[in-house]
Amino acid sequence: MHISFAAKTPSERTLNRLIVGLAVLLVVGVPALGIFYVLDRHVDPGPTLVQRQLSAAEEAVRAEPNKLSNRVVLAAAYMTAKRYDEAVNQFTEVLKVEPGHRGALLGRGEAYLAVGNLDAARADYQKLVDDARAGEMANVDPQLEGAYYNLGVIALKQDRPKDALDLLQAATAINRTDADALNLLGTALLRTDDPKQAVEALRRAILFVPTGWCEPYGQLRAAYTALGDATGAGYAGGMVAFCEGRPDEARQQLGAITAGPYVLDATLGLALVAEDQGDLPAAGDLYSRVLALDPQNFTAISGLNRLGAASASASPLPAGAASPAPTTPAGSPTAGGTN
């Protein structure tokens, strides 16, 4: 049995950031956004539903052109359809009436980023930061965190790594489990010649998204190489090979690490490779080895739970039999960070 790991692509993560930024407005009284949010989470990949969404949103704007929430919903629908210029137009209409509208600033910034207009995007995100950073809830404000993150993205694109470093540190101070921000923070640290701190940020990123995402492992390999840490670079290189679909190479590189500080990391990597390749007994043994070294390791605990679920699904119990309760080490976490 091949087990695929659900990992969001960068574009999916960017869209989710926008959805979250817009959905926050529900709290302050824009219930129409709830319709779009629910539709997006349950979207049919075919074009028919997308067109219906757009048609309904366009009709709502025609019927009530002065209702700002209708224009925000339409702009968000244009974003999902990648009709960025039209999204910009709708967000701009909202901002003409309400210059500090957070959803419109975030949304227009995303649309400008999508078409490469970095200066315009930067202006929108900076406006939101200027308005929000002194707020009472600034330290837990997801929209402010999103603005800091995207300003960091822009700073790196514009070759301003020192500026990016400050912005991404501000983002991760608000959300310490934002794997995207941690990954970019590691990138900024590498580009400002601080590979030791880059390793720390990048390892935190992969803690929350351990597989299916190549970029942080590639950056981690570069950071270990800059530190002269050949074993660390070998571990990260093995994970890059796994992520890029070269399991034999991954097993070779990870399996070569048999002692030292990276044994746990390499063993966990081998477990993920084995699970992905459908070798469930080997994966279970490797996850158990990880837990012998680190009883609280959430990735290993989750892996064993997945294997248990897969085994139960493959071998249904006889009628009337009770399902065994999943077992995890004492004190194991029940939830982990997400992106």
N, C-alpha and C positions, 0 to 999 in steps of 0.2 A: 504493500500500500504506500503510495506516494503522498506525503503530507505537505501541502503548500502553506507557507506562512503569509498571512495577510499583512502586507506592508504598503503604506500609502506612498505614491509617487510624489515628487516635489509639487507638481501641479495640483494634485488632490489635496495636499496639505495646505497649499496657498488658498484654494477654494474654501476649505474648511475654516481657515482663519477668517475669511471674509464673511462666511455664514455666521460664525460665532459673533463677529463684530456687529453684524446687522441684527442678529437675534437678540442681543443684549438690549436693544431698543424696546423690546417687548415689555421690559420692566418699567419703562417710562411712558408706556401708553401708546404703542403703535401696533395694535393687535393684528393688522393686516399682514404683517411680516410673518406671523405664525403660519399662514397658509403656504407661503413660499418655502419656509424652513421645512415643514412636514413633507411637501412635495419633493424637495431636493433629497431628503433622506430616504425616500422610497421611489426614486425616479426609475422609470422604465427606460432602458437604453435606446429604444427606438425613437425616431424623430417625431412621431405623432404626439406624444405627451409633451415634448418640449415645445412644439408649435402651439399646442393647446394652452400651455402656460403663458407663452408670449401673447397669444391672441386675447386671452382673458385679461392679462395685465394691461395690454394696450387699450382694450375696451374700457377698463376701469379708469384709465387716465383720460380717455375721451369723455367719459361720463362725468367725471369730477376732476378736471385738470388742476384745480387749486388744492387738492388734497395731497399733502406731501408724502404720506405713507404710500399712496398709489404709485407715485413716481419712484420711490425707493424700491418697491417690489418690482416694478418694470425694469429699473436699472439692474437689479440683481438678476432678473431673468435674462437680460441681455448679456450679463457677464457669463452666465452658465452656457449661453449660446456662442460665446466668444465674439460677440458683436460689440467690441469695446468702444468704438466711436459713439455709438448710440447710447451705450451705458454712460459715457462721459457727459453727453448732452442732458440725460435725465438727472444725473447727480448734480450737474451745474444748475439746473432749474431749481432744485431743492436748495442749493447753497445761495442762490440769489435771494431767496426768502429768509433763510435761516443760515447765516454764514458759518456758524459754529456747529452745524448738524454733524454729529460724530459719524453716523453711519454713512452719510454722503461723503465726508472727508476720507474715511477709510476706503469706501468703494471706489471713489474717483481716483484715489491714489493707486489702488490695485489696477484699475483700467489703464492709467498712465504708464505704470510699470510694464504692463503686458505689451504695450506698443513701443516701449523703449524711451518714453519721455520722462527721463529720470529727474530733471529739474522740477517739472510740474508736480510729479509725484512727491518729491521731497518737500515742496512747499505745502502740500495738503497734510502730509504727516506731521510736519513741524507745527502747523497751525493747531492740530489736535494736541500735540505735546504741550505747546505753550498754554493752551486752555486748561489742560487736565492735570498737569504735574503738581500743581499746588492744591489739588482737591483733597478732601478729607479721606477718601478711599483710594488715593493714588497708588498706595503700596499693594493693592489687590485688584487694580483696574485692568481687565483683560483688553479693553480697547487701547488704553495707553501702552500696555505691553506690546500689542500688535503694531502700534505706530513706531515704538522704539525699534522693534525687530526689523520692520521694513526700512526705516532710516539706516539701520546697520547694513541691510542688503544693498541699499543704494550707495552707501559709503564704500563698501568693498568693490562694487562695480565701477565706482569713480576713482579707485586706487587711493582711498583715504583710510588705510587700515587703523590708524590711531583713533580717528573719529569713530570708526566702526566699533572699536574695542569699548569705548565709553558707552556707546548706544546699546550694544549687546549686553554689557554688564548691567545696564539699567533694566533691560528686558528680563534677564534671568533673575534679577533681584525681585521682580514681581512674580514670575513663574519659574521656579527652580526646576521644574520637570519638562520644560519646553525643549525637546530634543533638537528641533530645528535651530533654535537660538543658541543652544550649547554647541552644536556643530559649527555654526558660523563664528561663535566666540573662539573656538579652537582655531579656526582658519585665521581670524584676525590676530590671535596670539602668535601663530606661526609667522605671519607676515610682519609682525613687529619684533621678531627674533626672541620669542620667549617659548621655546618648545616644551619646557618642563610644565608650565601652566597650560599649554595647549593640550598636552597629554591628559591632564586632569579634566579639562572641559570635554574633550572628545570621549573619554571613558564614561563620563556622566551621560553623554548623549547616547552611547550604545547600551548603557544600562537600561534606558527606557525603550529603545528600539534596537534589540540585539541582532536582528537579521532582516534581510530583504532590503537593505539600504547600504549601498557601497561607499558613498562619499566619506562618512566619518572614518571608516576603516582605512581608506586611502590616505586621509589626512593624518590619521594616527601612525601609519607606517612612515610617513614623511617626518613626523615629530620624533619618533623613536630613532630614525636614521640620523636626524640632526643632533640627537643626544649621544650618538655612537652606541646605541643599544641594539645590537644585532638580533638578540633573541626576541626582544619586543617587536622589532621590525618584522621578524619572521612570523610571529603570531599574527600581527595585523595583516601581513601579506597573505597568510593562509585564509583569513576571513574575507579578504578581497577576492581570492580565488573562488571561495564558496559562493559569495554573493554574485559573482560574474558567471556562475554556472560551470565551474571547473572542479568538481568534487574530488577527483583523484589527486589533483595538485594540492587542494586544500588539505586532504588527509595526509599527504606526504609532509607538508610544511608543519602542520599542527602536531602530527605524530612524532616529529623529530624533537619536540620539546618534552623532555622526560624528567627534568629537574629544574629547580630554581623558582623564581617568583611568578612565572607565567604558566606553571603547570595547571593550575585551576582554570585559567582562561583557555588554554589549549584543549583541555579535556571537555570544557563546555562547548567549545567550537566543534570538536569531534562529535559530541552528542547531537548538536544541531544538524551536522552533515548527515549522520546516520539516520536521524529521524526524517530528514528531507528525502533521503534515498530509499526510505521504506524499510530499513533494517531496525525494526522496533526493539528486538531483544538487545542488540548492541547499544542502541540509544538509551534504553532503560538502565543498562549496566553503567554507562558513562555518566548519566545524570546522577545515579546513586553515588558514584565516585566523587562527583562535585559536591554533593551534600555531605559526604564524609569529611570534606575539607572545609565546607562552609554551609552549615545546617540551615542558614537563613537565605540561601541563594534563591531569589524569586524566579529567575529564568529556569533553573533546574526543577524547582517545585512545579512550575507551570508546565514544563515539558513532561514530567511524570504524570501529571493530571491529564494532559492531552493523550498520552499513551494509554492510560487507563480508560479514557473515553473511547478511543479508537478500538481497543481490545473488546470493550463491552459491546460496541456497535457491530464488530465483526463476528462476535460469538454471542448471539442473543441467549438470554437465560430461558430455561424451560418455563412454560406457563405456570404462573402462581409463585414462582421463585422470587425472593426479595433481592433487590440490587444491593451489592456491597457498598458501604460508604467509602468514598475516596479517603486515603490516608495521606497525611503530610507530616513532616517532622514537627515536634512540639514547638510552639511559638512561631510557626511559619506565618508569613504575611498572608492576608486574604485578598489584598488588592495591590496593584502596582501602578507606577506612573504611566501616563499615556501621552501622545503627540497631538 
